[in-house]
Amino acid sequence: MDGNGRWARARRLPVIAGHRKGAESVQECVRAAIRQGVRYLTLYAFSSENWRRSTKEVGDLTSLLRFYLRHKINELHAQGVRLRIIGEPERFEGPLREELRRAESLTLHNTTLTLTLALSYGGRAEIVQAARRLAEDAVAGRIAVDDINESTLHNALQTADMPDPDLVIRTSGESRLSNFLLWQSAYAELIFMDVLWPDFGEAEFLEALSRFAGRQRRFGGRPA
C-alpha cells in the first residue's frame, strides 16, 4: 500500500493526512473483497524497513493503527472478518500490542474474510526465522536433516495455515516486491498500478481482479 506520503505532499498536507486517507482505502477494499468473495487479504501495513522513518512519522502511524483497531474492530467483527498479524508486532509499544491481541482474540472464529496485517514484517527475516527454527529442531533431534524440504520450510513460516497468494498488487507505480511475502509469492500474479494508495478504492480493486482473471496461470507447465 504505497504512496501515502506522495499523496499528502502533492496536496501540501502533512504526511499523516495521507496515512488517514490510506486507512479509508483499506476499509473500502475490505468491503470490496467481501463482496467479491475474496477469502484472504494481506496488507503490507508496516515493513521492517519503516522503522528507519522519522520518530514522528512512526508515532503517527502507530497512533493511527491504534485508533482504527479501537474504533473499527467491531465493524470488522460484524462483517465476519478475522484479523491476523504477521511480522514482529512485539517491537511496537505495549498499548498497540494489547489492541492487536484484543482484535485477534475478538475475531478469531470469523470465517468470511481473513485480513492479515503485516506489521514490522520483512520477507527475508521471515524465511531466516523459519530456517533457524528448522535448524534448532534438527540439532535437538526433533527432525532429521533429510526431512527439511520446501514443505517443512513452508510449515515453519508465519503464514503456514494460509494459502499462498494468487495475486499481489503494488500501488503508486513502483515495480518491485519490497521484501513482501517473498517465499509465498513465488507463483503469484503481480499487478503494478500507478494509482497512489489513498486513491485506491473499489474501482481499482475490481480492475486488478479483472486483470488477474485474464491471466493464464501455468505454474511452469504448458498451456492446456
Solvent accessible surface area in square Angstrom, and as a share of the most:
residue,aa,sasa,rsa
1,M,60,0.27
2,D,34,0.18
3,G,6,0.05
4,N,23,0.12
5,G,15,0.14
6,R,90,0.33
7,W,24,0.09
8,A,0,0.00
9,R,146,0.53
10,A,80,0.62
11,R,108,0.39
12,R,230,0.84
13,L,76,0.38
14,P,87,0.55
15,V,44,0.26
16,I,24,0.12
17,A,20,0.16
18,G,0,0.00
19,H,9,0.04
20,R,124,0.45
21,K,69,0.29
22,G,3,0.03
23,A,17,0.13
24,E,89,0.40
25,S,4,0.02
26,V,31,0.18
27,Q,35,0.16
28,E,63,0.28
29,C,3,0.02
30,V,2,0.01
31,R,87,0.32
32,A,0,0.00
33,A,0,0.00
34,I,45,0.23
35,R,142,0.52
36,Q,92,0.41
37,G,50,0.49
38,V,35,0.20
39,R,139,0.51
40,Y,90,0.34
41,L,25,0.13
42,T,32,0.19
43,L,13,0.06
44,Y,38,0.14
45,A,34,0.26
46,F,7,0.03
47,S,13,0.09
48,S,32,0.20
49,E,61,0.28
50,N,25,0.13
51,W,68,0.24
52,R,199,0.73
53,R,98,0.36
54,S,68,0.44
55,T,125,0.72
56,K,146,0.62
57,E,34,0.15
58,V,19,0.11
59,G,32,0.31
60,D,37,0.19
61,L,28,0.14
62,T,14,0.08
63,S,65,0.42
64,L,23,0.11
65,L,35,0.18
66,R,62,0.23
67,F,101,0.42
68,Y,42,0.16
69,L,10,0.05
70,R,115,0.42
71,H,107,0.48
72,K,61,0.26
73,I,1,0.01
74,N,100,0.51
75,E,71,0.32
76,L,32,0.16
77,H,68,0.30
78,A,91,0.70
79,Q,53,0.23
80,G,14,0.14
81,V,0,0.00
82,R,63,0.23
83,L,4,0.02
84,R,29,0.11
85,I,20,0.10
86,I,1,0.01
87,G,11,0.10
88,E,60,0.27
89,P,36,0.22
90,E,109,0.49
91,R,125,0.45
92,F,5,0.02
93,E,88,0.40
94,G,32,0.31
95,P,66,0.41
96,L,0,0.00
97,R,104,0.38
98,E,86,0.39
99,E,18,0.08
100,L,5,0.03
101,R,133,0.49
102,R,89,0.32
103,A,1,0.01
104,E,58,0.26
105,S,67,0.43
106,L,65,0.32
107,T,0,0.00
108,L,83,0.41
109,H,157,0.70
110,N,26,0.14
111,T,103,0.60
112,T,57,0.33
113,L,1,0.00
114,T,16,0.09
115,L,6,0.03
116,T,0,0.00
117,L,16,0.08
118,A,0,0.00
119,L,1,0.01
120,S,1,0.01
121,Y,2,0.01
122,G,4,0.03
123,G,0,0.00
124,R,176,0.64
125,A,55,0.43
126,E,5,0.02
127,I,48,0.24
128,V,78,0.45
129,Q,66,0.30
130,A,1,0.00
131,A,45,0.35
132,R,137,0.50
133,R,99,0.36
134,L,14,0.07
135,A,51,0.40
136,E,93,0.42
137,D,30,0.15
138,A,23,0.18
139,V,135,0.77
140,A,60,0.46
141,G,61,0.58
142,R,157,0.57
143,I,50,0.26
144,A,55,0.42
145,V,107,0.61
146,D,135,0.70
147,D,74,0.38
148,I,66,0.33
149,N,81,0.42
150,E,132,0.59
151,S,66,0.43
152,T,37,0.22
153,L,27,0.14
154,H,46,0.20
155,N,95,0.49
156,A,11,0.08
157,L,8,0.04
158,Q,51,0.23
159,T,7,0.04
160,A,35,0.27
161,D,95,0.49
162,M,18,0.08
163,P,77,0.49
164,D,69,0.36
165,P,34,0.22
166,D,76,0.39
167,L,36,0.18
168,V,13,0.07
169,I,51,0.26
170,R,31,0.11
171,T,2,0.01
172,S,10,0.06
173,G,38,0.37
174,E,39,0.17
175,S,82,0.53
176,R,129,0.47
177,L,50,0.25
178,S,45,0.29
179,N,30,0.16
180,F,21,0.09
181,L,7,0.03
182,L,57,0.29
183,W,76,0.27
184,Q,6,0.03
185,S,8,0.05
186,A,77,0.60
187,Y,136,0.52
188,A,14,0.11
189,E,32,0.14
190,L,63,0.31
191,I,1,0.01
192,F,70,0.29
193,M,13,0.06
194,D,127,0.66
195,V,35,0.20
196,L,40,0.20
197,W,13,0.05
198,P,1,0.01
199,D,65,0.34
200,F,5,0.02
201,G,9,0.08
202,E,45,0.20
203,A,72,0.56
204,E,43,0.19
205,F,10,0.04
206,L,65,0.32
207,E,81,0.36
208,A,0,0.00
209,L,40,0.20
210,S,75,0.48
211,R,94,0.34
212,F,48,0.20
213,A,81,0.63
214,G,68,0.66
215,R,87,0.32
216,Q,113,0.50
217,R,67,0.25
218,R,115,0.42
219,F,120,0.50
220,G,80,0.77
221,G,42,0.40
222,R,221,0.81
223,P,77,0.48
224,A,150,1.17
